[in-house]
Structures are given as structure tokens and as C-alpha cells.
């Protein structure tokens, strides 16, 4: 659904970032809102309009974007185990392998004089 500039209050990227709640004490950056509009995330794009050289969006668009991401996140959950089924994860390192990697790192640091 297109943004109706006559009926909806438009927000610039900075205002849209301010309208969102902080997560773990961190505010959302305006550049992050811009990226969600231009590049999307997981194939979901924030609806926006360009007025001159300025991108604008609305609270409705922010809400729809959040809802679409929530649906996308639910679809990525495995119904059997409740884990993400996206890219495959490698096997965890064994204690022996981790010990070898730590020793190699210490050797490299020692050789570098650190």
C-alpha cells in the first residue's frame, strides 16, 4: 500500500529512528532506517517515499515492516526443535581442538613480540 501523503504524517529517517524504542539502551540509527528502506532485511523492505532528495516513511509503514519481519522470523523457526533453519552451523570445536588453536595463537603472539 502506498503512502498517502495527504492522510498520513510522514517521518524523515531521523524522526523514524527517534520514534522507535531503544533496545538494550541503544537507539536505532537513522542510517539503519535508511538501509531497511533501500536494502531491506531478509527480503523485507521498509515502505518509503522519496520527496526530493529525502526519504520519508510513516508509523504505519514501520509497524508493517516490524510485523513482516516477525512473520519471517517465525517461518525460519524449525517446528521440531525451535531453532533457526537458515544457514547450517558447523560442528562445535572439541576441547582438544580449542586447546590447539589457543596454543597456536599464543605462539603467533610470542613470535610477534606481544
Phi, psi and omega in degrees: 000130182286154177287127177266102185295340179277331186253338184249143175282123181272150179236133170289173182298321179294317179293323178296319179296319179292331182287341182272148180288154175288146177243122183053037178080004181249130177281156175281134180279145177304326179295330177292319177296317179301315180297320180295327178285316185274319187251340181071181176213128182053036177081005179252130182246143173285123179295138182206168173230156176250121177248106187065234178261015187245132174273138177228156177217186179225168176296323177301316180294320178297317179296317180294322178297314179298318179295319180295322178292323178297317178297317180298319179296321179293322180293334180276359179273138176284126181295332183283315187245349181071028179243159180292141181251016181298234182291145182290146178262147177285169177291147177293151179289145173281163178299323180294316180295319178297318178300319178296318180292323177295316179297318179295320179295317178297321178298315180296321178294320179295317179295329180277353179081024180262000000 
